[in-house]
Amino acid sequence: MIINELFPAWPALEKRLENLKFSPKEKISIHCNSGIPYLSVRCALLGFSVFVITSEEKAEPFALDAKTFSNFLPQRLGWTIGAFQGGSLKEQAFLLEEALEKKGILWFGTAKTLQEKVPLKQEFINNTLELKAGKVLPYLTLLNFLSKSGYKRTSFVEEKGEFALRGETFDFWSPQEDQAVRLIYAHDTIESMHTFDPFSQRTVFFLAKTKVLPLVISDSLNLVSPKSFSENKKEEDKIFLADYFPKKTILLLDKTGLTNDFEFFLESFPLLEVGSSGEDIQVFPSSKISLKWDFFKKELADYSLKGFKNFVFCEKVGESERLEDLFDQQQFKTEIRPQILIAPLHQGFINHPLKLNVWSFGDLIGEKRVFRKISSFKIGRALDSISEIRIGDYVVHERFGIGRYKGLERVKVRLKKEDLSPFPKEMVSEFLALEYRGGDRLLAPVTDFKCVQKYVGQEGKKPQLYSLDGAAWEKLKQNVKKEVKEIAQGLLKTAALRQISHRTKGSEDLKFGTIEPLQKEFADAFPYEETEDQLAAIEDIRKDLDSHSVMDRLVCGDVGYGKTEVAMRAAFKVVADGRQVTVLVPTTILAEQHFKNFSERFALFPVKIGMISRFQKKAEQKKILEDLKKGVVDILIGTHRLLQKDVAFKNLGLMILDEEHRFGVKQKEKLKEFKSELDVLALSATPIPRTLSLSLGGVRNISVIESPPMGRLPIETRVGIFDEKVLREAVEREIGRGGQIFYVHNRVATIEARKKLLEHLFPNLKIGLAHGQMSAELLEKAMWNFLHKKWDILLSTSIIESGLDIPSVNTLIVEDSEEFGLSQLYQLRGRVGRTMEKAYCILFFSDWATLSQDARKRLEAIQEFSALGSGIKLALRDMEIRGTGNILGAQQHGWINAVGFELYCQLLSQAVEEIKFEREIINLSELKAGKKEKIAPEIELNLSAFIPEESFEAEGERIALYKKMFSLQSEEELSKMKEELSDLLGQIPEPLKNLLSILHLRLSAEKLSLVALSEREDGVVFSWNVKKGSCPIDFVRLAKDFPLLIVILPIRSTGNQEGRIEILFKFENESQVPLIEIEKFLKIAKEYVIIKNLS
């Protein structure tokens, strides 16, 4: 049985631990070089609680490995297991709560963690609130509790420690829950309670009970805003973390993560010292196989003869299946094959007394494993940019031009004079208040919200306000339309050439359709969870490669968002088809990084990876080129050196271009020759907005990856005046966990002096230099040295802004940060924070008092935008405009600034469709089906219809919702929105219900070509335009069939139209509900539609 074989009896360890007397300063030293997580679990099995003292970088991996082993125990251990690394109470609360409830602890942390001061046990219990469905708990009591307990109020809950209110709905995310919790109130009773997905905001499953853990501790009567625990409580009200340990606790010291600041705690707990001294228990690191299968086979045979039990841990089923296939291919005998277990493990070990061999999947392939946890941090919702609007921001109205947003105004509107009636004569609606040139004001009704966007132009450039007459704005729009039409023509010409080009054939022995099992194995071997955007891009490429025309696709996304994996999937498919792949990058450093990543990813598959680099010897390059020509090398990675004549492929099928815009003019011209014959996949870290990719749909194939990978932590950003103490702490923290540091000093003239200061502060560290005045060769050599860890700190100018991806660098320090633009700061910060490691960004500025208002705003914004994906979208806009220039040409920046980015994309999309129609690329019916201008009927009902502030407090959120609602195209979309709102709000308030009803009427009215419907005292008036003597409705027959209900009103002139016919549908009595009567008439009118006039 696996369990017994993985956890055999360990008499020697039992004997040592049984002899513990728990006397002061008791210490046992054992010689053990590996397997500490396993050792700690074995101690727990003997009934001991354990705190493992190790380094900061090891604590989290050790905790994850301990959880893996505990999951294979025959019975649940009942211990709390985790990495307790200090920090805020938000990060500690879950483990503290578990320590009070579970039988024991198995925690991993640093010696410094032991000295953390935490709340008294009883204080923690008193400040924990239990919630149950059906419990009476006044709404204001919960609000007060969350506020005092350190939770932050937001519009939407997206990370732990936040709460949000919307009417009778209460959202919060307590640290112990994997997902946020939503309460639905009925008066002061919790009617229902369920978890929800913070990304989609949709319900996941219902809860019967939960707890709200405190993030700060404050006195029950303290109504001031909570700050931090240390500020709210006296020193004597705090205790050491060790006071939460059960009596039978041992400190296990990993001497490789050594520090001695814990002597104080030896008075209470015995110490188990694990390192290179003491009694040898013969536990060693597992051998690193690194794809040497013959060596692995021999090692398994030798250990099997000695009676060892062998295990391999694979994180995913795909990895285990691939291993089984390899064992078959390498002819491993059944009796020596290791048992494969599906669970994550960072590192294996060999335990000689237990005759136990454990390998991780990474041990076998020579790759250090990084396992991502499900993120409990903001990953951002895909909101329209209008949701980020603030009073005073510039906006673009499609008809009136650029104005300034002045807020939402709720207005009481009186209906027409003839509508005098006994029921209320006013309705309430919300309007967007916009200011134009000369102080003119425009109140845009909710129906116009879809025509309004936040103005987005190049950072630092302010647009001009337009006058409400619209003449100058219309003239500018016409000029932009002319310009974008020329661009669209060029793009369509390129697309047409691509359509008639066909790819080279693969070899006869490998065809599309026969490689699907292998492709599935390759996909399953990916150690992370793909994001939706990644999966969509992979599917786009699959369709491209399965089509008859050659592929020319651009994949855009920030560094670390998974573009490389998308490219690898494409490369694998092409190689499996018998064709070769080349990966072209602008620098040797990027070539090395890609070579390393590709080699690790393809390690278990029969794919030969090669690289051409200036750092290689001539003989090595010659051998690779010979193998390439013979077809031995499947994937070749390199710089523009690959474009030279001596580089010959046997059957090149795919070219992957990374950061194509960074190549020189000559290289770009050479690339154009290849593009007409090959499948081409371009990757860009300069983001472009999804709106642009949609505008170019079918013309320039673009896949946008906006979602950050799961588990990627937000970057902790700190802003302050230059301080040597802060600098020293940041550097020592990063070096202490084995990392490296980017230090940005953006003045070449004084960079040498700064280097001397850093060498004085950190005499034991190696510091390198990089700046733009160095030759290309020296600069590349500097980057190469840093990449290969020859330096601890890279002191550079902003030249590191793009292109470098070094996972070991997780601290960025920037001097004089006030001199950088917001997008520059964002790009610089993007150099760190791409792994599970917590990343830090320190932004120093010279003097707050001398900072300009704009500089202050930039620094506040970059500090606020710690989240991934949502708030930062606006900071990215400047970069998106750059990305647009890479695709459409830099000269487009002026036109984008003139009309705003969103409207520019809309005009481009219209131009593409018009030219397609002109060239008969699409036929008339397709144009009508896709782009037919729908008439949005004007609806005037005596109903108050708006989104209440109680439901969505932030104006930007309400505007975005209005815009989304009035952009709905079908009943299915409306139904889905109703579900979402019910989920968010519980009970939908009456004004919002009315708004949804009006939306339903709009959709029904559009189908009948109605242009207006308005309520009056005796009924509802329905209006249609009469064109060329015809009307979409057979009103004569309608009036004849319903003489008591229908009155045909006189035809009114409407200017350019020939006229408008109006029909009064009379209420049978005054008590009837208008909405029901309107629905009744629309059902009747359906039967009288004249089909030919609606086509």
HUGIJO-V968120 format. One record per pair of residues at least 6 apart in sequence whose C-alpha atoms are under 7 Angstrom apart, sorted by the first residue. I is the first residue (numbers start at 1). J is the second residue. Records with the same first field share a line. If there is no record, write none. Layout:
I->J + J
This chain:
3->72 + 73 + 74
5->309
8->354
10->354
22->269 + 270
24->266 + 267 + 268
25->266 + 267 + 270
26->270 + 271
27->270 + 271 + 272
28->271 + 272 + 273
29->272 + 273 + 274 + 277 + 278 + 279
30->273 + 274 + 275 + 277 + 278 + 279 + 280 + 281
31->274 + 275 + 276 + 277 + 278 + 279 + 280 + 281
32->274 + 275 + 276 + 280 + 281 + 282 + 283 + 284
33->275 + 276 + 283 + 284 + 285
34->283 + 284 + 285 + 349
35->348 + 349
37->62 + 65 + 66
38->66 + 69
40->50
41->66 + 70
44->50
48->248 + 249 + 250
49->104 + 105 + 106 + 246 + 248 + 249 + 250
50->105 + 106 + 107 + 249 + 250 + 251 + 252
51->106 + 107 + 108 + 250 + 251 + 252
52->107 + 108 + 109 + 251 + 252 + 253 + 254
53->108 + 109 + 110 + 111 + 251 + 252 + 253 + 254
54->108 + 109 + 110 + 253 + 254 + 257 + 258
55->110 + 257 + 737
56->109 + 110 + 737
57->737
59->83 + 108 + 109
60->83
61->346
63->81 + 82 + 83 + 108
65->345 + 346
67->81
68->343 + 344
70->77
78->102 + 103
79->102 + 103 + 104 + 105 + 106
80->95 + 98 + 99 + 102 + 104 + 105 + 106
81->105 + 106 + 107
82->106 + 107 + 108
83->107 + 108 + 109
84->92 + 107 + 108 + 109
85->109 + 110 + 113
86->92 + 113 + 116
89->215 + 216
90->161 + 175 + 215
93->175 + 213 + 214 + 215
94->175 + 176
99->105 + 244
104->246
111->259 + 261 + 262
112->261
114->240 + 241 + 242
115->240 + 241
116->240 + 241
117->238 + 239 + 240 + 241
118->238 + 239 + 240 + 241
119->238 + 239
120->237 + 238 + 239
127->214 + 217
128->211 + 212 + 213 + 214
129->211 + 212 + 213
130->210 + 211 + 212
131->209 + 210 + 211
132->208 + 209 + 210
133->190 + 191 + 192 + 193 + 208 + 209
134->189 + 190 + 191
135->189 + 190
136->188 + 189 + 190
137->188 + 189 + 190
138->188 + 189
139->188
148->218 + 225 + 226
149->214 + 215 + 216 + 217
150->214 + 215 + 216 + 226
151->161 + 162 + 163 + 215
152->161 + 162 + 163
153->162 + 163 + 164
154->162 + 163 + 164
155->164 + 954
156->164
157->163 + 164 + 171 + 172 + 198
158->198 + 199 + 377 + 378
159->173 + 376 + 377 + 378
160->173 + 174 + 175 + 376 + 377
161->173 + 174 + 175
162->172 + 173
163->171 + 172 + 173
164->170 + 171 + 172
165->171
166->950 + 951 + 952 + 985
167->950 + 951 + 985
168->184 + 185 + 985 + 986
169->182 + 183 + 184 + 185 + 985 + 986
170->182 + 183 + 184
171->181 + 182 + 183
172->180 + 181 + 182
173->179 + 180 + 181
174->212 + 213
175->213
179->195 + 196 + 197
180->195 + 196 + 197 + 198
181->193 + 194 + 195 + 196
182->193 + 194 + 195 + 196
183->190 + 192 + 193 + 194
184->190 + 191 + 192 + 193 + 986
185->191
193->206 + 207 + 208
194->203 + 205 + 206 + 207
195->203 + 204 + 205 + 206
196->202 + 203 + 204
197->203 + 204
199->380 + 381
202->980 + 983
203->983
216->228 + 229
217->229 + 232
218->232 + 233
226->232
249->269
250->269 + 270 + 271 + 272
251->269 + 270 + 271 + 272
252->271 + 272 + 273
253->272 + 273 + 274
254->273 + 274 + 275
255->273 + 274 + 275
256->275
282->351 + 352 + 353
283->349 + 350 + 351 + 352
284->349 + 350 + 351
285->348 + 349 + 350
286->348 + 349 + 350 + 358 + 359
288->363 + 364 + 366
289->296 + 363 + 364 + 365 + 366
290->363 + 364 + 365 + 366
291->364 + 365 + 366
297->332
300->336
301->336
304->336
307->355
308->355 + 356 + 357
309->355 + 356 + 357
310->338 + 339 + 356 + 357 + 358
311->338 + 339 + 340 + 357 + 358 + 359
312->338 + 339 + 340 + 341 + 358 + 359 + 360 + 361
313->340 + 341 + 342 + 343 + 344 + 345 + 359 + 360 + 361
314->320 + 340 + 341 + 342 + 343 + 344 + 360 + 361
315->342 + 343 + 344
316->342 + 524 + 525
317->342 + 524
318->521 + 524 + 525
319->524 + 525
320->340
322->521
345->360
346->360 + 369
347->359 + 360 + 363
348->358 + 359 + 360
349->357 + 358 + 359
350->356 + 357 + 358
351->357
362->368 + 369
365->603
367->600
372->528 + 710 + 711 + 836
373->711
374->710 + 711
375->710 + 711 + 712
377->713 + 714
378->867 + 868
379->708 + 867 + 868 + 869 + 870
380->868 + 869 + 870
381->870
382->870
384->960
385->454
386->453 + 454 + 956 + 959 + 960
387->956 + 957 + 959 + 960
388->956
389->454 + 956
391->405 + 406 + 407
392->404 + 405 + 406
393->404 + 405
394->402 + 403 + 404 + 405 + 454 + 455
395->402 + 403 + 404 + 405 + 452 + 453 + 454 + 455
396->402 + 403 + 452 + 453 + 454 + 455 + 900
397->451 + 452 + 453
398->451 + 452
400->468 + 470 + 473
401->466 + 473
402->465 + 466
403->434 + 435 + 436 + 465 + 466
404->434 + 435 + 436
405->433 + 434 + 435
406->433 + 434 + 435
407->432 + 433
408->430 + 431 + 432 + 433 + 955
409->430 + 431 + 432 + 433
410->428 + 429 + 430 + 431
411->428 + 429 + 430
412->426 + 427 + 428 + 429
413->426 + 427 + 428
414->425 + 426 + 427
415->425 + 426
419->1016 + 1017
420->1017
421->1017
425->942
426->942
427->942 + 943 + 944
428->944 + 945
429->944 + 945 + 946
430->445 + 446 + 946
431->443 + 444 + 445 + 446
432->443 + 444 + 445
433->441 + 442 + 443 + 444
434->441 + 442 + 443
435->441 + 442
436->465 + 466 + 467 + 468
437->465 + 466 + 467
446->962
447->966
449->962 + 963
450->963 + 966 + 967
453->902
455->900
456->877 + 900 + 901
457->878 + 896 + 897 + 900 + 901
458->878 + 897
459->878
466->473
480->895
481->907
484->908 + 911
485->911
488->911 + 912
491->699 + 700
492->699
495->699
498->549 + 550 + 676
499->549
500->549
501->549 + 550 + 676 + 677
502->548 + 549 + 550
503->549 + 550 + 677 + 678 + 679
504->653
506->577 + 578 + 579
507->577 + 578
510->576 + 577 + 578
511->577
512->577
515->576
519->573
529->710
531->707 + 709
533->704 + 705 + 706 + 707
534->562 + 566 + 705
537->566 + 703
538->566
541->570
544->551
545->551
550->678 + 679
551->679 + 680
552->679 + 680 + 681 + 701
553->680 + 681 + 682 + 701 + 702
554->681 + 682 + 683 + 701 + 702 + 703
555->563 + 682 + 683 + 684 + 702 + 703 + 704
556->683 + 684 + 685 + 686 + 687 + 688 + 703 + 704 + 705
557->563 + 684 + 685 + 686 + 687 + 704 + 705 + 706
558->685 + 686 + 687
559->685
560->834
561->705 + 707 + 708 + 709
563->683
571->581
574->580 + 653 + 654
575->581 + 634
579->651 + 652 + 653
580->634 + 635 + 651 + 652 + 653 + 654
581->634 + 635 + 636 + 652 + 653 + 654 + 655
582->635 + 636 + 637 + 654 + 655 + 656
583->636 + 637 + 638 + 655 + 656 + 657
584->637 + 638 + 639 + 640 + 656 + 657 + 658
585->591 + 638 + 639 + 657 + 658 + 659
586->639 + 640 + 659 + 662 + 663
587->639
588->613 + 638 + 639
589->780 + 783 + 784
591->637 + 638 + 639
595->611 + 637
599->609
607->634
608->632 + 633 + 634 + 635
609->633 + 634 + 635 + 636
610->624 + 633 + 635 + 636 + 637
611->636 + 637 + 638
612->621 + 637 + 638
613->638
625->647
627->633
628->648 + 649 + 650
629->648 + 649 + 650
630->650
631->650
640->667
653->678 + 679
654->678 + 679 + 680
655->678 + 679 + 680 + 681
656->680 + 681 + 682
657->681 + 682 + 683
658->682 + 683 + 684
659->683 + 684 + 685
660->682
661->886
686->879 + 880 + 883
687->879 + 880 + 883
688->880 + 883 + 884
689->880
690->704
691->905
692->905
693->702
695->905 + 906 + 908 + 909
696->909
707->869
708->868 + 869
711->836
712->834 + 835 + 836
713->833 + 836 + 838
714->866 + 867 + 868
715->833 + 838 + 839 + 840 + 841 + 866
716->839 + 840 + 841 + 866
717->840 + 841 + 842 + 863 + 866
718->841 + 842 + 843 + 863
719->842 + 843 + 844 + 863
720->843 + 844 + 845
721->844 + 845 + 846 + 847
722->844 + 845 + 846
734->740 + 811
739->808 + 809 + 810
740->792 + 793 + 808 + 809 + 810
741->792 + 793 + 794 + 809 + 810 + 811 + 812
742->793 + 794 + 795 + 811 + 812 + 813
743->793 + 794 + 795 + 796 + 812 + 813 + 814
744->795 + 796 + 797 + 798 + 813 + 814 + 815
745->751 + 795 + 796 + 797 + 814 + 815
746->797 + 798
747->797
748->771
765->792
766->791 + 792 + 793
767->791 + 792 + 793 + 794 + 795
768->791 + 793 + 794 + 795
769->782 + 794 + 795 + 796
770->779 + 782 + 795 + 796 + 797
771->796 + 797 + 799
772->799
785->791
786->794
787->806
801->827 + 828
802->827
804->831
805->831
807->834 + 835
809->832
810->832 + 833 + 839 + 840
811->832 + 839 + 840 + 841
812->829 + 832 + 840 + 841 + 842
813->841 + 842 + 843
814->842 + 843 + 844
815->843 + 844 + 845
816->844 + 845 + 846
817->843 + 844 + 845
818->845 + 855 + 859
822->858 + 875
823->875 + 876 + 878 + 879
829->841
832->839
833->839
865->871 + 872
881->893
885->892 + 893
896->904
916->922
917->923
935->1006 + 1009 + 1011
936->1006 + 1011
937->1002 + 1005 + 1006 + 1010 + 1011 + 1012
938->1011 + 1012 + 1013
939->1012 + 1013 + 1014
940->1013 + 1014 + 1015
941->1014 + 1015
942->1015
943->994
944->991
945->991 + 992 + 994 + 995
946->991 + 992 + 995
947->958 + 991 + 992
951->985
952->958
968->974
970->1003
982->988
1008->1089
1009->1024 + 1032
1010->1023 + 1024
1011->1023 + 1024 + 1025
1012->1022 + 1023
1013->1020 + 1021 + 1022 + 1023
1014->1020 + 1021 + 1022
1015->1021
1018->1066 + 1067
1019->1064 + 1065 + 1066 + 1067
1020->1064 + 1065 + 1066
1021->1062 + 1063 + 1064 + 1065
1022->1062 + 1063 + 1064
1023->1060 + 1061 + 1062 + 1063
1024->1060 + 1061 + 1062
1025->1031 + 1059 + 1060 + 1061
1026->1058 + 1059 + 1060 + 1061
1027->1057 + 1058
1028->1058
1032->1089 + 1090 + 1093 + 1094
1033->1088 + 1089 + 1090
1034->1088 + 1089 + 1090
1038->1088
1039->1046 + 1047
1045->1065 + 1066
1046->1063 + 1064 + 1065 + 1066
1047->1063 + 1064 + 1065
1048->1062 + 1063 + 1064
1049->1062 + 1063 + 1064
1051->1059 + 1060 + 1061 + 1062
1052->1059 + 1060 + 1061
1053->1059 + 1060
1054->1060
